[in-house]
Amino acid sequence: MTELPFHRERPESAVATPLALSQLREFGAVLDARSPAEFAEDHLPGAICVPVLDDEERSRVGTIYKQQSAFEAKRVGAPIVARNIAHHIEALFADRPRQWRPLVYCWRGGGRSGALVHVLRQVGWDAQRLDGGYKAFRRQVVADLEEMPRHFRFHVVCGATGSGKSRLLEALALAGSQVLDLEGLAAHRGSVLGELPDSPQPTQKSFETALWTQLSQFDPSRAVFVESESKKVGNLRVPDALITHMRDSRCFRLEADTPSRVALLLEDYSHFVERPEALAEKLDCLRSLHGAERIGQWKSHLSRGEWEPLVRDLLESHYDPAYRRSLQRNYRDAQSATPVEIRDITREGFLGVARRLKRDHG
């Protein structure tokens, strides 16, 4: 009988956690064998979704496992897994060279990743399985985020709303400084009006994996610039060890005049100018703090298109007092923060400030 032309399988190599980010980058690809819903919640940095069971199939097989037996679940699941793996090889991996070396994982490094690794290795690729799967990696991320922050020297960029903290962080990154952009990673500007249009926030797990990935790339001998966030950015929590270390770090206070701040905010929140009804809904969230009369005044400005008076009043009545209280209560160096004057709110203006900060403090 003629045998199928499969490669004689070599002993499987399992990759163990803890993993360094540099290890992941040594692989030709990182393959997530879990279902699309599991992948969407969180996944290893750079991973691609290669489900051996989709969401519906996983639910079906899991129900059989619980209600009948492990054997029956495997009997039903095996042909589905085989068909899906065949499809992936034909659709995704047909052009991969003989030397291709992927890392494969599932939830616990068991059946799903094992099946995919087995077939890939039969073909002749040096597929590796992540021992313990995503669950082991998730434990590592949680543990590392308790330890990693203390190895870095943070420079905290603070300043009143509209002074350009986010713009300066962007400029610092362009200038070559190390920047941890928490609002960027969280897809939120951090205030009641900070929700980004058409950009939902990631899950908590995904946010923490993004933090782990970013911190893993930093050089501990160089400063890391970060904004003076609170414990939460939108619906996401900043890990305790990170926020604690930030609050004990040196602060740099941006100082800009009110007209510049109003102009900057109108640029950054132009989606509210285009959709004033969305801003009106958000203003109602402040009713318990400011009362119906003040909310009514703000909505009157809004209805008449009086944007500059509205933004100025929001700054003076809400944002500035709240920010001062929060900063002084939470950041040890807030009172003696190094002042940084912002005179030019253009991209070039912030790049100039960023280059000076990098030269003197980066």
FENNOR-V211364 format. One record per residue. BURIAL is I if it has 9 or more other ideal C-beta (glycine too) atoms within 8 Angstrom, else O. Layout:
{{BURIAL} {BURIAL}}
This chain:
{{O} {O} {O} {O} {O} {O} {O} {O} {I} {O} {O} {I} {O} {I} {I} {O} {I} {O} {I} {O} {I} {O} {I} {I} {O} {O} {I} {O} {O} {I} {I} {I} {I} {I} {I} {I} {O} {I} {I} {O} {O} {O} {I} {I} {O} {O} {I} {I} {I} {I} {I} {I} {I} {I} {O} {O} {I} {I} {O} {I} {I} {I} {O} {I} {I} {O} {O} {O} {O} {O} {O} {I} {I} {I} {O} {I} {I} {O} {O} {I} {I} {O} {O} {I} {I} {O} {O} {I} {I} {O} {O} {O} {I} {O} {O} {O} {O} {O} {O} {I} {I} {I} {I} {I} {I} {I} {I} {I} {I} {I} {O} {I} {I} {I} {I} {I} {I} {I} {I} {I} {I} {I} {I} {O} {I} {I} {I} {I} {I} {I} {I} {I} {I} {I} {I} {I} {I} {I} {I} {I} {I} {I} {I} {I} {I} {I} {I} {I} {I} {O} {O} {I} {O} {I} {I} {I} {I} {I} {I} {I} {I} {I} {I} {I} {I} {I} {I} {I} {I} {I} {I} {I} {I} {O} {I} {O} {I} {I} {I} {I} {I} {I} {I} {O} {I} {I} {I} {I} {I} {I} {O} {O} {I} {I} {O} {O} {O} {O} {O} {O} {I} {I} {O} {O} {I} {I} {I} {I} {I} {I} {I} {I} {I} {I} {I} {I} {O} {I} {O} {O} {O} {I} {I} {I} {I} {I} {I} {I} {I} {O} {O} {O} {I} {I} {O} {I} {O} {I} {I} {O} {I} {I} {I} {I} {I} {I} {I} {O} {I} {I} {I} {I} {I} {I} {I} {I} {O} {O} {O} {I} {I} {I} {I} {I} {I} {I} {O} {O} {I} {O} {O} {I} {I} {O} {I} {I} {O} {I} {I} {I} {O} {I} {I} {O} {O} {I} {I} {O} {O} {O} {O} {O} {O} {I} {I} {O} {I} {I} {I} {O} {I} {I} {O} {O} {O} {O} {I} {O} {O} {I} {I} {I} {I} {I} {I} {O} {O} {I} {I} {I} {O} {O} {I} {I} {O} {I} {I} {I} {O} {I} {I} {O} {I} {I} {O} {O} {I} {O} {O} {I} {O} {I} {O} {O} {I} {O} {O} {O} {I} {I} {I} {I} {I} {I} {I} {O} {I} {I} {O} {O} {I} {I}}
